[in-house]
Amino acid sequence: MPATRPDVPQSLHLARLAQGSPGEWVRLPGGRVRVVNLSGTLTGPAETGWLVCLSGEAVVDLPLSNFVRLRPAEGYRVRAEEPWTAFGTKGGTVLILTPDE
């Protein structure tokens, strides 16, 4: 009887996944984590968690005329009670949102 080999694990390319639906949040399988390829201005969901820039560069507009600039590998903790919007300042900007549980 031939030995069966386990399935080879497959990675998930997050930026490519997001680029398939520009401007729309795409939920990763099996969780609450979402990615988005910024296309224009995006209003963020009212959730608390980490917003991280995977590629490109984004500006996150916050209340009271505050803003945060996110470059690759930089993150900002968004809060449900603090509305925000984001827009890309470079092409191919992809953000990931990891909400608290």
CORKAUR-V29533 format. One record per residue. N is the residue number from 1. RES is the residue in three letters. PSI is psi in degrees with one decimal (999 if undefined). OMEGA is omega in radians with two decimals (none if undefined). BURIAL is I if it has 16 or more other C-alpha atoms within 10 Angstrom, else O. Layout:
# CORKAUR-V29533
N|RES|PSI|OMEGA|BURIAL ; N|RES|PSI|OMEGA|BURIAL
This chain:
# CORKAUR-V29533
1|MET|125.2|-3.13|O ; 2|PRO|144.8|3.11|O ; 3|ALA|138.6|3.09|O ; 4|THR|140.0|3.14|O ; 5|ARG|141.1|3.09|O ; 6|PRO|155.8|3.09|O ; 7|ASP|141.8|3.09|O ; 8|VAL|128.2|3.12|O ; 9|PRO|141.9|3.12|O ; 10|GLN|135.2|3.07|O ; 11|SER|162.8|3.14|O ; 12|LEU|117.4|-3.14|O ; 13|HIS|104.6|-3.00|O ; 14|LEU|-42.8|-3.14|I ; 15|ALA|-41.9|3.13|I ; 16|ARG|-39.3|3.09|O ; 17|LEU|-46.0|-3.13|I ; 18|ALA|-35.8|-3.09|I ; 19|GLN|-16.0|3.10|I ; 20|GLY|-20.6|3.14|O ; 21|SER|72.1|-3.09|O ; 22|PRO|134.7|3.08|I ; 23|GLY|0.0|-3.13|I ; 24|GLU|139.5|3.07|I ; 25|TRP|134.5|3.08|I ; 26|VAL|120.7|-3.12|I ; 27|ARG|133.4|3.08|I ; 28|LEU|145.7|-3.12|O ; 29|PRO|134.9|3.02|O ; 30|GLY|15.5|-3.12|O ; 31|GLY|-172.0|-3.13|O ; 32|ARG|-2.8|-3.12|O ; 33|VAL|137.9|-3.12|I ; 34|ARG|151.7|3.06|I ; 35|VAL|153.8|3.10|I ; 36|VAL|137.1|2.98|I ; 37|ASN|111.2|-3.05|I ; 38|LEU|132.1|3.09|I ; 39|SER|98.8|-3.02|I ; 40|GLY|-154.8|-3.13|O ; 41|THR|138.3|-3.10|O ; 42|LEU|128.0|3.04|I ; 43|THR|127.2|-3.09|O ; 44|GLY|151.0|3.10|I ; 45|PRO|153.9|3.13|I ; 46|ALA|74.2|3.14|O ; 47|GLU|152.8|3.06|I ; 48|THR|132.6|3.12|I ; 49|GLY|-169.5|-3.13|I ; 50|TRP|130.9|3.03|I ; 51|LEU|118.8|-3.04|I ; 52|VAL|137.8|3.09|I ; 53|CYS|122.3|3.09|I ; 54|LEU|-38.5|-3.14|I ; 55|SER|160.8|-3.13|I ; 56|GLY|-144.1|3.13|I ; 57|GLU|139.3|-3.10|I ; 58|ALA|153.2|2.96|I ; 59|VAL|129.3|3.11|I ; 60|VAL|112.4|3.11|I ; 61|ASP|130.8|-3.11|I ; 62|LEU|168.0|3.10|O ; 63|PRO|163.0|3.08|O ; 64|LEU|35.5|3.09|O ; 65|SER|26.6|3.06|O ; 66|ASN|156.7|3.08|O ; 67|PHE|160.7|3.08|O ; 68|VAL|134.9|3.05|O ; 69|ARG|127.4|3.14|I ; 70|LEU|125.8|3.03|I ; 71|ARG|169.2|-3.11|I ; 72|PRO|134.1|3.13|O ; 73|ALA|8.8|3.06|O ; 74|GLU|148.1|-3.12|O ; 75|GLY|163.3|3.10|I ; 76|TYR|137.7|-3.14|O ; 77|ARG|111.1|3.09|O ; 78|VAL|153.5|-3.12|I ; 79|ARG|145.2|-3.10|I ; 80|ALA|-34.9|-3.08|O ; 81|GLU|1.9|-3.13|O ; 82|GLU|97.7|-3.11|O ; 83|PRO|147.9|3.13|O ; 84|TRP|155.9|3.00|I ; 85|THR|157.3|-3.14|O ; 86|ALA|150.1|3.00|I ; 87|PHE|147.1|3.14|I ; 88|GLY|139.8|3.07|I ; 89|THR|-3.8|3.06|I ; 90|LYS|150.7|3.11|O ; 91|GLY|149.5|3.10|O ; 92|GLY|26.5|-3.13|I ; 93|THR|124.1|3.14|I ; 94|VAL|129.5|3.10|I ; 95|LEU|152.5|3.04|I ; 96|ILE|137.0|3.11|I ; 97|LEU|121.5|3.10|I ; 98|THR|92.9|-3.09|I ; 99|PRO|152.0|3.02|I ; 100|ASP|154.3|3.12|O ; 101|GLU|999|none|O
